Amino acid sequence: MADEQNTVSDLADLGTITGGPPAVEAGAEAPAAPPVRTGPAAAIREKEVDAQGRAYATGRRKDAVARVWLKPGTGKIVVNGRDQTVYFARPTLRLVINQVFDIAERAGQYDIVATVKGGGLSGQAGAVRHGISQALAKFEPQLRSAVKAAGFLTRDPRVVERKKYGKAKARRSFQFSKR
């Protein structure tokens, strides 16, 4: 008798037997999915600042690591005790650093103090940008979605591949000699 009750002749009966949601018949409308929360109610984040009113974050790119402190100010950026125009002499590197403020429309509103170690200038500029992005998202949580959509909160995972034994570099073989 138990076998007669649990036999399934149609897929629509499967939902009633298992106790799950009822299956949708062909031509019938599917039940509405639960609403997806977006906007400010999706993830309410707190403003993270220290006793001096600064937001701190660490940025990384290649072998470079940047410690970044962000506070309201006039737009002055100091890297390793020097102005950004002195430390990053190439305009493209300064452009990389300031991309975050252009996306967030906050140019000239924050002072940045950063210390960078490791890597070359390009990697250091990318690390400072990553740190500024993280710190800005902590100081103004409502900007997080705009900065994240631009891809600035994600650490670039590309690093130099290690050298393998029996190879001249990571993948380059030694020159072949026939004789």
C-alpha positions as CSV (number, residue, x, y, z in Angstrom):
1,M,0.0,0.0,0.0
2,A,2.9,2.4,0.7
3,D,4.2,1.7,-2.9
4,E,0.9,2.9,-4.4
5,Q,1.0,6.2,-2.6
6,N,4.6,7.0,-3.6
7,T,4.3,6.2,-7.3
8,V,4.9,9.1,-9.6
9,S,2.9,9.2,-12.9
10,D,3.7,12.8,-13.7
11,L,6.5,15.3,-12.7
12,A,3.8,17.5,-11.2
13,D,3.2,14.8,-8.5
14,L,6.9,14.8,-7.5
15,G,6.6,18.0,-5.6
16,T,3.7,16.8,-3.5
17,I,5.4,13.5,-2.6
18,T,8.8,15.0,-1.6
19,G,7.2,17.8,0.3
20,G,9.1,20.4,-1.9
21,P,7.7,23.2,-3.9
22,P,5.0,22.2,-6.4
23,A,6.2,21.5,-9.8
24,V,5.1,23.9,-12.6
25,E,3.0,22.3,-15.4
26,A,3.7,23.1,-19.0
27,G,2.1,26.4,-20.0
28,A,1.6,27.5,-16.4
29,E,3.3,30.6,-15.0
30,A,6.3,29.9,-12.7
31,P,6.1,31.3,-9.2
32,A,7.8,34.6,-8.7
33,A,11.4,34.4,-7.4
34,P,12.2,36.1,-4.1
35,P,13.3,39.7,-4.7
36,V,17.0,40.3,-5.1
37,R,18.2,43.0,-2.7
38,T,20.2,45.7,-4.4
39,G,21.2,49.3,-3.6
40,P,22.0,50.5,-0.1
41,A,19.9,47.9,1.7
42,A,21.9,45.0,0.0
43,A,24.9,45.2,2.4
44,I,25.0,48.0,4.9
45,R,28.6,48.5,5.7
46,E,30.0,50.6,8.5
47,K,32.4,53.5,8.0
48,E,35.9,52.2,9.2
49,V,38.1,55.0,10.5
50,D,40.8,55.2,13.2
51,A,41.1,57.7,16.1
52,Q,42.6,60.4,13.8
53,G,39.6,60.0,11.4
54,R,41.7,58.2,8.7
55,A,40.8,55.1,6.7
56,Y,43.6,52.6,6.4
57,A,44.0,49.9,3.7
58,T,46.7,47.7,2.2
59,G,47.1,47.5,-1.6
60,R,49.1,44.9,-3.5
61,R,50.3,44.5,-7.1
62,K,53.0,42.2,-8.4
63,D,55.7,42.3,-5.7
64,A,54.7,45.8,-4.4
65,V,52.8,46.3,-1.1
66,A,51.4,49.7,-0.3
67,R,50.0,50.9,3.1
68,V,47.6,53.7,2.5
69,W,46.0,56.2,4.9
70,L,43.1,58.4,3.5
71,K,41.6,61.4,5.2
72,P,39.5,64.4,4.1
73,G,41.7,67.2,2.7
74,T,42.8,69.1,-0.4
75,G,43.9,66.2,-2.7
76,K,47.6,66.0,-1.6
77,I,49.1,62.6,-2.2
78,V,52.4,61.8,-0.4
79,V,54.2,58.5,-1.3
80,N,57.2,57.4,0.9
81,G,57.6,61.0,2.2
82,R,57.7,62.6,-1.2
83,D,55.0,64.2,-3.4
84,Q,53.4,62.0,-6.0
85,T,54.8,64.2,-8.9
86,V,58.4,63.5,-7.6
87,Y,58.0,59.8,-6.7
88,F,55.9,58.9,-9.8
89,A,57.6,61.1,-12.4
90,R,55.8,59.5,-15.3
91,P,52.3,61.0,-15.9
92,T,50.8,57.6,-16.7
93,L,51.7,56.4,-13.2
94,R,50.0,59.4,-11.6
95,L,47.0,58.8,-13.9
96,V,46.8,55.2,-12.5
97,I,46.8,56.5,-8.9
98,N,44.1,59.1,-9.6
99,Q,41.7,56.8,-11.5
100,V,39.9,55.9,-8.4
101,F,39.0,59.5,-7.6
102,D,37.8,60.1,-11.2
103,I,35.5,57.1,-11.0
104,A,34.1,58.1,-7.6
105,E,34.0,61.8,-8.6
106,R,36.0,62.8,-5.5
107,A,39.0,64.5,-7.1
108,G,40.8,66.9,-4.7
109,Q,38.7,65.9,-1.7
110,Y,41.1,63.5,0.1
111,D,44.7,63.6,1.3
112,I,46.6,60.3,0.9
113,V,49.7,59.2,2.8
114,A,51.2,56.0,1.4
115,T,54.3,53.9,2.1
116,V,55.3,51.4,-0.7
117,K,57.8,48.6,-0.6
118,G,58.9,46.1,-3.2
119,G,58.5,45.8,-7.0
120,G,59.1,48.5,-9.6
121,L,57.4,51.8,-10.2
122,S,54.5,50.3,-12.2
123,G,53.7,47.7,-9.6
124,Q,54.0,50.3,-6.9
125,A,51.5,52.6,-8.7
126,G,49.1,49.7,-9.0
127,A,49.5,48.9,-5.3
128,V,48.8,52.5,-4.3
129,R,45.7,52.5,-6.5
130,H,44.5,49.3,-4.9
131,G,45.1,50.7,-1.4
132,I,43.3,54.0,-2.2
133,S,40.4,52.0,-3.6
134,Q,40.1,49.9,-0.4
135,A,40.5,52.9,1.9
136,L,37.9,54.9,0.0
137,A,35.5,52.0,0.2
138,K,36.0,51.9,4.0
139,F,35.7,55.7,4.4
140,E,32.6,56.1,2.2
141,P,30.9,52.6,2.0
142,Q,28.3,53.9,-0.5
143,L,31.1,54.3,-3.1
144,R,32.0,50.7,-2.8
145,S,29.8,49.5,-5.7
146,A,31.1,52.1,-8.1
147,V,34.7,51.4,-7.3
148,K,34.1,47.6,-7.4
149,A,32.4,47.8,-10.8
150,A,35.5,49.6,-12.2
151,G,37.5,46.6,-10.9
152,F,39.7,48.6,-8.5
153,L,38.9,46.5,-5.4
154,T,40.2,43.3,-6.9
155,R,43.9,42.5,-6.4
156,D,45.5,41.7,-9.8
157,P,46.8,38.2,-9.3
158,R,49.4,38.2,-12.1
159,V,52.9,37.8,-10.8
160,V,56.2,36.9,-12.3
161,E,56.5,33.1,-12.9
162,R,59.4,31.4,-11.1
163,K,62.5,30.1,-12.9
164,K,62.5,26.4,-13.4
165,Y,65.6,24.2,-13.3
166,G,67.0,23.1,-16.7
167,K,65.6,26.4,-18.3
168,A,67.3,29.7,-19.0
169,K,64.3,31.6,-17.6
170,A,60.8,30.5,-16.5
171,R,60.0,28.9,-19.8
172,R,62.9,29.8,-22.2
173,S,65.1,26.9,-23.1
174,F,68.9,27.2,-23.6
175,Q,70.0,27.7,-27.2
176,F,70.0,24.4,-29.1
177,S,73.3,23.3,-30.6
178,K,73.3,20.6,-33.2
179,R,77.1,19.9,-32.9
